[in-house]
């Protein structure tokens, strides 16, 4: 009977150590996937003076794109995007008398 208890205790200790190693391995693998790689894109969002969310996107090569949202006279959200080379894209939304929304997109090269 004494040998049975010793074997059970050894088996429990071995399994406990194996579970600890497995959880440490899992944690290391999780940390590997959570860290960002070098050269990733970063996005910084902030509330503008008008209460809408504006963004600044920085690319790995250093190019910066800005997104400026504003509320138009008709109450819809308009957007202006300025690219890293100076080009702009403007999306102007307007509401029709029947309630549908039209969008006019204007692109300008630098």
Secondary structure as the mmCIF struct_conf table of DSSP 4:
data_model
#
loop_
_struct_conf.conf_type_id
_struct_conf.id
_struct_conf.beg_label_comp_id
_struct_conf.beg_label_asym_id
_struct_conf.beg_label_seq_id
_struct_conf.end_label_comp_id
_struct_conf.end_label_asym_id
_struct_conf.end_label_seq_id
HELX_RH_AL_P HELX_RH_AL_P1 UNK A 2 UNK A 34
BEND BEND1 UNK A 35 UNK A 35
HELX_LH_PP_P HELX_LH_PP_P1 UNK A 36 UNK A 37
TURN_TY1_P TURN_TY1_P1 UNK A 38 UNK A 39
STRN STRN1 UNK A 42 UNK A 47
TURN_TY1_P TURN_TY1_P2 UNK A 49 UNK A 50
BEND BEND2 UNK A 51 UNK A 52
STRN STRN2 UNK A 53 UNK A 58
TURN_TY1_P TURN_TY1_P3 UNK A 60 UNK A 61
BEND BEND3 UNK A 62 UNK A 62
STRN STRN3 UNK A 64 UNK A 71
TURN_TY1_P TURN_TY1_P4 UNK A 73 UNK A 74
BEND BEND4 UNK A 75 UNK A 75
HELX_LH_PP_P HELX_LH_PP_P2 UNK A 76 UNK A 76
STRN STRN4 UNK A 77 UNK A 82
TURN_TY1_P TURN_TY1_P5 UNK A 84 UNK A 85
BEND BEND5 UNK A 86 UNK A 86
STRN STRN5 UNK A 88 UNK A 95
TURN_TY1_P TURN_TY1_P6 UNK A 97 UNK A 98
BEND BEND6 UNK A 99 UNK A 99
STRN STRN6 UNK A 101 UNK A 108
#
